[in-house]
Amino acid sequence: MSTERILTGITTTGTPHLGNYAGAIRPALALANDQAVEAFYFLADYHALVKCRDAALMHRSTLEVAATWLALGLEPERMIFYRQSDVPEIFELHWILSCLAAKGLMNRAHAYKSRREENLRSGESADPDQAITMGLYSYPVLMAADILAFSADRVPVGQDQLQHVEMARDIAQRFNHHYGDLLALPRAELPVHGRSIEGLDRRKMSKSYGNVIPLFAAPQELRRLVMKIRTNSQAPGEPKDPEQCALFSIYAAFATEHAIAELRTQYAAGIAWKEVKDCVLALLDDLLTEPRRRYRAWLDDGTAVERLLQDGAARARSSAAPLLAQVRDAVGMRSLGGR
Ligand code: TRP
């Protein structure tokens, strides 16, 4: 059996937080380190452009997101790590797929639908498509091109992206039906879910709730945030419930089995909240001090990051080029001379 291809895109927006690390980055890196797979991980800057019109921020975020993954252990030699906009084959395939993708299918895409519903609800304009760009609308076609250009078998994504991977399958099937079996049908892979990390206010840690702990916060800031995590008002000595506690959800995501069991016992024995916070802080310091140093080093050396990405793009392009040649030929874009 040939090695499986696994591919995922990382949108270059936002500051990554502890929840992203435990829920997405760490599992993706573990997958990529599996010897039996060939991994393609890329910075989805074309996708970021859909939401971000600030050129300086686009540029900065691309560096920050690349530095984050490198600092957390992405090994560019073991995988193909590239920036989407450096691979013109993706964009070329995007157009060809656009000419096959049903508009009705795109009408059902979640991101587009929810923006439309928002417009209808707000009643500010008679046009339900007010301020919706073609970029937002075609987002799933671009994502299909990302995946299909590399014949990816497995696509690790969060629940919110499942629909997009299914659309990619659908579009690939249409292509194959019309032009012959050239495109591999990908399957989405959802992360195995344990308990998710909770944020400062006990809700799931999420940028949209504004309750996050950024991965590379400076040490004093990290301390301030951990001390701010909301607990209940139980006094030292009272037995406490780890399942109802954000601090424990964070500890459990990063500590060893043994340490987790130990802390659980201490909850039953009535450990004080202040002590739990100290434990969590010590764990996070341990976990993040070295990656934080590496993160800063990558940020200071954009040239090195650029070199890595250029190398990744060259490898990505040579991987996509043969398929693109077949696709162009299949749709009738062929040399007019010869044969
Ligand atoms: N849209 C994805 C997200 O927001 C990122 C992404 C872009 C992606 N292209 C992809 C993920 C291709 C998987 C495969 O998370």
Residues whose N, C-alpha, C, O or C-beta is under 5 A from the ligand:
A	BS01	LIG	L7 T8 G9 I10 T11 A44 H47 M143 D146 P156
